[in-house]
Amino acid sequence: MRLQGKVAVVTGGGAGIGRGIVLCMAKEGADIAIPDIQDANALAVVKEVQALGRSAVSMRCDVTKAADVKASIDRIKKDLGRIDILVNNAGMASAPGLPFTNNSEEDWDTTYAVNLKSVFLTCKEIAPYFIERKAGRIINIASIAGPLAAQTMPPYSVAKGGVITFTRVLAKDLAVHGITVNAICPGVLWTAFWQKLAQYIADTNPAFKGMTARQVFDKRVGDIIPMKREQTPEDIGWAATFLASEEARNITGQALNVDGGSVMH
């Protein structure tokens, strides 16, 4: 129970990687708050957390809007009494590029707002509270698309690269206050995000003609992951749990690749 007595906020925690993070942290003793624009999904995960014996709340929140973020943080502090951990998980895939000129201005604006601006807004809101308490953990979910400079989704790749850089900026700013800030870069997971991308690849790339989305996904796993297996939301969840724990108290400014070895520095 590494997170016993802690309260974790997981944006976009109602599905996919976010749900994996929520459940792993709850299993380690954390109470959970889920701000999510898909509030029905979030409510379903709240019930899963409560079934584990932990307290949980959810609320509809558009993390690209400062007023929504402030209202959510205020409510969480009121309902759960405190906040110890912030996980910026909310995100979205961009429309495929390749070449980048296939992307529109709207693709860039929307992708940046959801994947990068949202991290700035939540961190700006929580930082004074963490500074006052001289404690806190911030974990930003980036992607291996950042360091790999993925051509398939330029806006997403660049935004996630920005998350990694912003993580390091925050880590430098907040270290003196005892606050750690780290990023996690998930690898290849069979989520709605990858299902859509795999279908696009099957439809547009002659090398994958006639393959199902799952077959495209499995081939990509075999091609780019040295360990030859996909990652899961729980893989990301346990990494986030570690970074939120006392065991990681001297780890900050890092981008941890949970990717089966596909990105090695």
Secondary structure, DSSP 8 states (H G I E B T S, - for coil): -TTTT-EEEETTTTSHHHHHHHHHHHHTT-EEEEEESSHHHHHHHHHHHHHTT--EEEEE--TT-HHHHHHHHHHHHHHHS---EEEE---------SSGGGS-HHHHHHHHIIIIIHHHHHHHHHHHHHHHHT-EEEEEE--THHHHT-TT-HHHHHHHHHHHHHHHHHHHHHGGGTEEEEEEEE--B-SHHHHHHHHHHHHH-GGGTT--HHHHHHHHHHHH-TT---B-HHHHHHHHHHHHSGGGTT--S-EEEESTTSS--
